[in-house]
Amino acid sequence: MSVDVKICGLKTPSAVDAAVDAGAALCGFVFFRRSPRHLEFSTAARLVERVPDGVLRVALMVDPSDPDIDALLRAVHIDILQLHGGETPYRVSDIRERFRSPVMKALPIASAEDLAAARLYEAVADWLLFDAKPPHDADRPGGNARPFDWTLLAGTRWRRPWLLAGGLTVDNLADAVAASGATAVDVSSGVEEAPGDKSPLMIRRFLDRAAEL
């Protein structure tokens, strides 16, 4: 059984092409100014044109306002809104209904209590993404190259499809999947040569490894 992969934080045509050509199921684009992976709408609009139908285009935003979401959706052709901030279940539901867009909710995990809290989002999000809780001094909620205890997810069942994120690399991917039971994963910093600098070669290697699992 191969594992579906979302390559997040794509910024260049070569990285997008590598992700698509090597079999990524989802391509992620970041709209958060404190991230080294942030894109302006005009750049993102050109990049998503390189993503063919059948590969989902995901836009990552952090606690976005309605005007921010509206501007994004008018400028960039995306399939899923990824909410990666402190959005409440009510806010997730409101965004999903107001903008008639599928929503992926990223949830910070460090303990069983965090996993229990994630259950509140099953009824309002289309996808769930389990990421490591950021360190206290972090200036962004994700992309911090931190794993969490993958065994927290072992044997759990969810009403929505979910992805495992946080510190994944080609070297630990097999262990992460075996420990968590994930059938889909999200990688960003694990395929970078430097923060925000995706390596087409590392992308291909990661996707090749996922296809073997």
One Martini backbone bead per residue (centre of mass of N, CA, C, O) as a GRO file, in nm:
protein
  213
    1MET     BB    1   0.090   0.040   0.027
    2SER     BB    2   0.060   0.349  -0.049
    3VAL     BB    3   0.141   0.691   0.025
    4ASP     BB    4   0.011   0.982   0.060
    5VAL     BB    5   0.123   1.313  -0.062
    6LYS     BB    6   0.213   1.630   0.082
    7ILE     BB    7   0.351   1.915  -0.059
    8CYS     BB    8   0.473   2.183   0.124
    9GLY     BB    9   0.581   2.500   0.029
   10LEU     BB   10   0.567   2.586  -0.260
   11LYS     BB   11   0.777   2.820  -0.490
   12THR     BB   12   0.857   2.658  -0.753
   13PRO     BB   13   0.851   2.510  -1.055
   14SER     BB   14   1.048   2.273  -0.989
   15ALA     BB   15   0.896   2.173  -0.736
   16VAL     BB   16   0.622   2.123  -0.861
   17ASP     BB   17   0.715   1.926  -1.081
   18ALA     BB   18   0.835   1.714  -0.892
   19ALA     BB   19   0.575   1.649  -0.739
   20VAL     BB   20   0.401   1.565  -0.979
   21ASP     BB   21   0.592   1.356  -1.124
   22ALA     BB   22   0.623   1.175  -0.839
   23GLY     BB   23   0.307   1.167  -0.703
   24ALA     BB   24   0.151   1.379  -0.575
   25ALA     BB   25  -0.168   1.444  -0.423
   26LEU     BB   26  -0.057   1.717  -0.289
   27CYS     BB   27  -0.039   2.081  -0.309
   28GLY     BB   28   0.130   2.333  -0.120
   29PHE     BB   29   0.039   2.676  -0.021
   30VAL     BB   30   0.169   2.970   0.133
   31PHE     BB   31  -0.020   3.227   0.347
   32PHE     BB   32   0.241   3.348   0.548
   33ARG     BB   33   0.462   3.594   0.633
   34ARG     BB   34   0.642   3.428   0.856
   35SER     BB   35   0.708   3.247   0.625
   36PRO     BB   36   0.949   3.110   0.402
   37ARG     BB   37   0.680   3.009   0.210
   38HIS     BB   38   0.567   3.258   0.115
   39LEU     BB   39   0.303   3.394  -0.100
   40GLU     BB   40   0.200   3.555  -0.358
   41PHE     BB   41  -0.066   3.550  -0.557
   42SER     BB   42   0.076   3.577  -0.834
   43THR     BB   43   0.267   3.338  -0.795
   44ALA     BB   44   0.061   3.118  -0.724
   45ALA     BB   45  -0.106   3.128  -0.986
   46ARG     BB   46   0.126   3.012  -1.160
   47LEU     BB   47   0.182   2.747  -1.007
   48VAL     BB   48  -0.105   2.606  -1.017
   49GLU     BB   49  -0.099   2.564  -1.330
   50ARG     BB   50   0.104   2.305  -1.293
   51VAL     BB   51  -0.143   2.163  -1.170
   52PRO     BB   52  -0.320   1.897  -1.216
   53ASP     BB   53  -0.573   1.724  -1.244
   54GLY     BB   54  -0.589   1.520  -0.937
   55VAL     BB   55  -0.433   1.744  -0.791
   56LEU     BB   56  -0.431   1.898  -0.495
   57ARG     BB   57  -0.494   2.235  -0.400
   58VAL     BB   58  -0.332   2.399  -0.125
   59ALA     BB   59  -0.422   2.652   0.121
   60LEU     BB   60  -0.231   2.817   0.360
   61MET     BB   61  -0.371   2.944   0.666
   62VAL     BB   62  -0.374   3.198   0.943
   63ASP     BB   63  -0.627   3.327   1.074
   64PRO     BB   64  -0.831   3.424   0.865
   65SER     BB   65  -1.002   3.646   0.701
   66ASP     BB   66  -1.249   3.698   0.491
   67PRO     BB   67  -1.096   3.888   0.293
   68ASP     BB   68  -0.853   3.699   0.257
   69ILE     BB   69  -1.006   3.462   0.135
   70ASP     BB   70  -1.139   3.607  -0.099
   71ALA     BB   71  -0.877   3.698  -0.238
   72LEU     BB   72  -0.759   3.422  -0.286
   73LEU     BB   73  -0.998   3.289  -0.450
   74ARG     BB   74  -0.977   3.506  -0.682
   75ALA     BB   75  -0.655   3.450  -0.756
   76VAL     BB   76  -0.662   3.132  -0.674
   77HIS     BB   77  -0.654   2.794  -0.770
   78ILE     BB   78  -0.829   2.603  -0.536
   79ASP     BB   79  -0.945   2.314  -0.331
   80ILE     BB   80  -0.809   2.378  -0.038
   81LEU     BB   81  -0.840   2.483   0.293
   82GLN     BB   82  -0.579   2.554   0.523
   83LEU     BB   83  -0.601   2.556   0.875
   84HIS     BB   84  -0.316   2.681   1.099
   85GLY     BB   85  -0.454   2.778   1.358
   86GLY     BB   86  -0.701   2.883   1.615
   87GLU     BB   87  -0.944   2.760   1.498
   88THR     BB   88  -1.253   2.697   1.552
   89PRO     BB   89  -1.512   2.504   1.485
   90TYR     BB   90  -1.695   2.739   1.409
   91ARG     BB   91  -1.500   2.873   1.204
   92VAL     BB   92  -1.471   2.637   1.014
   93SER     BB   93  -1.770   2.616   0.941
   94ASP     BB   94  -1.803   2.905   0.835
   95ILE     BB   95  -1.597   2.888   0.604
   96ARG     BB   96  -1.714   2.646   0.454
   97GLU     BB   97  -1.995   2.784   0.400
   98ARG     BB   98  -1.924   3.067   0.290
   99PHE     BB   99  -1.703   2.944   0.057
  100ARG     BB  100  -1.747   2.661  -0.052
  101SER     BB  101  -1.501   2.494   0.089
  102PRO     BB  102  -1.279   2.288   0.150
  103VAL     BB  103  -1.141   2.169   0.472
  104MET     BB  104  -0.831   2.188   0.648
  105LYS     BB  105  -0.728   2.087   0.978
  106ALA     BB  106  -0.487   2.188   1.189
  107LEU     BB  107  -0.335   1.990   1.464
  108PRO     BB  108  -0.189   2.011   1.770
  109ILE     BB  109   0.047   1.761   1.896
  110ALA     BB  110   0.147   1.605   2.239
  111SER     BB  111  -0.121   1.453   2.336
  112ALA     BB  112  -0.408   1.292   2.421
  113GLU     BB  113  -0.565   1.557   2.468
  114ASP     BB  114  -0.526   1.671   2.183
  115LEU     BB  115  -0.674   1.442   2.039
  116ALA     BB  116  -0.946   1.485   2.174
  117ALA     BB  117  -0.986   1.779   2.070
  118ALA     BB  118  -0.995   1.699   1.762
  119ARG     BB  119  -1.287   1.580   1.755
  120LEU     BB  120  -1.437   1.860   1.712
  121TYR     BB  121  -1.356   1.858   1.384
  122GLU     BB  122  -1.505   1.623   1.235
  123ALA     BB  123  -1.784   1.788   1.163
  124VAL     BB  124  -1.625   2.054   0.999
  125ALA     BB  125  -1.414   1.890   0.843
  126ASP     BB  126  -1.265   1.722   0.566
  127TRP     BB  127  -0.982   1.748   0.702
  128LEU     BB  128  -0.696   1.620   0.880
  129LEU     BB  129  -0.402   1.758   1.062
  130PHE     BB  130  -0.119   1.620   1.224
  131ASP     BB  131   0.079   1.818   1.435
  132ALA     BB  132   0.320   1.959   1.592
  133LYS     BB  133   0.373   2.124   1.859
  134PRO     BB  134   0.498   2.412   1.911
  135PRO     BB  135   0.716   2.596   2.035
  136HIS     BB  136   0.705   2.864   2.248
  137ASP     BB  137   0.913   3.041   2.042
  138ALA     BB  138   0.743   3.033   1.805
  139ASP     BB  139   0.635   3.213   1.488
  140ARG     BB  140   0.494   2.937   1.400
  141PRO     BB  141   0.265   2.655   1.373
  142GLY     BB  142   0.460   2.547   1.140
  143GLY     BB  143   0.748   2.420   0.997
  144ASN     BB  144   0.956   2.299   1.254
  145ALA     BB  145   1.072   2.000   1.243
  146ARG     BB  146   0.856   1.840   1.435
  147PRO     BB  147   0.785   1.576   1.611
  148PHE     BB  148   0.576   1.324   1.742
  149ASP     BB  149   0.390   1.086   1.896
  150TRP     BB  150   0.278   0.850   1.681
  151THR     BB  151   0.130   0.643   1.880
  152LEU     BB  152  -0.127   0.814   1.939
  153LEU     BB  153  -0.264   0.708   1.653
  154ALA     BB  154  -0.282   0.427   1.717
  155GLY     BB  155  -0.595   0.281   1.637
  156THR     BB  156  -0.739   0.511   1.526
  157ARG     BB  157  -1.057   0.668   1.443
  158TRP     BB  158  -1.192   0.854   1.160
  159ARG     BB  159  -1.432   1.050   0.981
  160ARG     BB  160  -1.174   1.160   0.848
  161PRO     BB  161  -0.933   1.238   0.665
  162TRP     BB  162  -0.569   1.200   0.725
  163LEU     BB  163  -0.263   1.364   0.830
  164LEU     BB  164   0.084   1.345   0.868
  165ALA     BB  165   0.294   1.563   1.064
  166GLY     BB  166   0.618   1.639   1.149
  167GLY     BB  167   0.944   1.582   1.075
  168LEU     BB  168   0.957   1.460   0.799
  169THR     BB  169   1.144   1.200   0.627
  170VAL     BB  170   1.295   0.963   0.444
  171ASP     BB  171   1.408   0.817   0.711
  172ASN     BB  172   1.115   0.827   0.896
  173LEU     BB  173   0.861   0.741   0.737
  174ALA     BB  174   0.821   0.440   0.798
  175ASP     BB  175   0.797   0.472   1.107
  176ALA     BB  176   0.557   0.667   1.109
  177VAL     BB  177   0.354   0.483   0.967
  178ALA     BB  178   0.376   0.237   1.155
  179ALA     BB  179   0.300   0.391   1.426
  180SER     BB  180   0.022   0.548   1.317
  181GLY     BB  181  -0.133   0.452   1.035
  182ALA     BB  182  -0.080   0.616   0.799
  183THR     BB  183  -0.202   0.717   0.451
  184ALA     BB  184  -0.106   1.021   0.504
  185VAL     BB  185   0.123   1.294   0.422
  186ASP     BB  186   0.329   1.576   0.542
  187VAL     BB  187   0.574   1.785   0.369
  188SER     BB  188   0.857   2.025   0.401
  189SER     BB  189   1.141   2.050   0.549
  190GLY     BB  190   1.222   1.745   0.455
  191VAL     BB  191   1.262   1.894   0.139
  192GLU     BB  192   1.508   2.083   0.238
  193GLU     BB  193   1.806   2.283   0.231
  194ALA     BB  194   1.632   2.528   0.330
  195PRO     BB  195   1.430   2.753   0.437
  196GLY     BB  196   1.211   2.734   0.156
  197ASP     BB  197   1.419   2.525  -0.002
  198LYS     BB  198   1.343   2.324  -0.236
  199SER     BB  199   1.416   1.984  -0.336
  200PRO     BB  200   1.366   1.793  -0.603
  201LEU     BB  201   1.523   1.545  -0.506
  202MET     BB  202   1.388   1.514  -0.225
  203ILE     BB  203   1.104   1.486  -0.331
  204ARG     BB  204   1.149   1.228  -0.496
  205ARG     BB  205   1.250   1.049  -0.266
  206PHE     BB  206   1.003   1.067  -0.087
  207LEU     BB  207   0.795   0.958  -0.294
  208ASP     BB  208   0.934   0.690  -0.346
  209ARG     BB  209   0.911   0.589  -0.056
  210ALA     BB  210   0.602   0.603  -0.030
  211ALA     BB  211   0.548   0.393  -0.267
  212GLU     BB  212   0.676   0.144  -0.092
  213LEU     BB  213   0.454   0.127   0.159
   0.00000   0.00000   0.00000
